[in-house]
């Protein structure tokens, strides 16, 4: 039976909200979780291709973007990867490591979803429920919903950003923050494919390992050519650092030096054509594209001029594109921006101006790189905010 009075009301039943609930329940708090959708953890269910990349062994503040790059450090110290993996082991949640330290559920995201829901079983839940108003009178928060009125001494806002609009996302966190006089950093799409004015449609569907960079920021990962521009992990990672007008530099062969390879082949007695050599490092389609773009005929390697070798070297190792935009919130995995971290305690996620009001997860101006960092921040911020309810009772 749903009560009217709680120690804590959590608005948003995503990764951060559910983690906040289970954390608060460890101290026997009366917890109500409210969500406008019909089920919890919908984004977790589809993350990582349905296997949920929930953390990364290489965990540090360097993998996060924020107006205050130091804000995340306290959360990462309080909620450690090793401790959580031990908790997974104790609860028989199986996981495995993939490349670059990424930790995925071994079978499916359902494994970790079942763990989270089991641990938060003591909370009350209201789904398909809209928030009509949220006010604070004296020391009590009053929450009016489409299913009635509820009171609590604390409220945690965990409604996320506005990426994946088909999952029923909203601007509730930002609107609530503004209502309580908090500064907000405008949302922008992040971890998102980039659009090109003249995409390389002949390569659409082709992926290859690359080094992508903007200024001093770079990533090694797979890049995917699409009908509209660029995608793949490398593109998604660098997109979070891209602003309109920026040029993206791509090394199409990051672990080799094509000039040295050609110079060495020139001394060989074998009469090998350049296309044959390129096929040792690229698919035939990519090799043809490179030679076409550099206007180099498929001649014997010994016949290449120094100028032609330089053209190949520059194109392969310093290929540049100037995106005209990104693919927007529909294709973005996360958002940058949210509640300004200057408005929050980095140790508790409680707002400095409004006692008892917390913002966690993607609602906060902390955006992680691809690789399990965003769900991890959701877990960490939720766990910490939930744990901070110890001395607060209605």
Secondary structure by P-SEA (a helix, b strand, c coil): cccccccbbbccccaaaaaaaaaaaaaccbbbbbbccccccccccccccccccccccccccccccccccccaaaaaaaccaaaaaaaaaaacccccccccccccccccaaaaaaaaaaaaccbbbbcccccccccccccbbbbbcccbbbbccbbbbcccccccccccccaaaaaaaaaacccccbbbbccbbbbbcccccccccbbbbbbbbccccccbbbbbbcccccccaaaaaacccccccbbbbbcccccccaaaaaaaaaaccccccaaaaaaacccaaaaaaaaaaacccccccccccaaaaaaaaaaacbbbbbbccccccccccccccccccccccccccccccccccccccccccbbbcccaaaaaaaaaaaaaaaaacccccc
